[in-house]
């Protein structure tokens, strides 16, 4: 019997907001667009993707959680591994993640798409809370 894993994605945002405040700096896509593209790949590997959304009227920040973990925390962990390339003298340029001003003065996260993909994989690792 095959055990199917799940990637639970929870997005909390202000009412009327249609895009997340997590942006791919190199492709221009927001995180939810990226997630739509990688969902078939994850599902073909036996990983079910469940997305829930909660719109609020008040001051709750625009946040995304993957398997209960804040996306910012997963991005931090993914970024820490960026300079671990020991097989060559190539060094990753550490401009990978930054905070930018978003709509209505929100603080948005911007990073290369690869970093967001690594954050997804980090959320799926065994032992990850």
CORDAJO-V380582 format. One record per helix or strand. SS is the DSSP state (2 for helix, 1 for strand). FROM is the first residue (numbers start at 0). LEN is the number of residues. If there is no record, write none. Layout:
ss=SS from=FROM len=LEN
ss=SS from=FROM len=LEN
//
This chain:
ss=1 from=4 len=10
ss=1 from=21 len=3
ss=1 from=29 len=1
ss=2 from=30 len=14
ss=1 from=46 len=10
ss=1 from=62 len=4
ss=1 from=68 len=2
ss=2 from=70 len=13
ss=1 from=96 len=5
ss=2 from=102 len=3
ss=1 from=106 len=5
ss=2 from=112 len=12
//
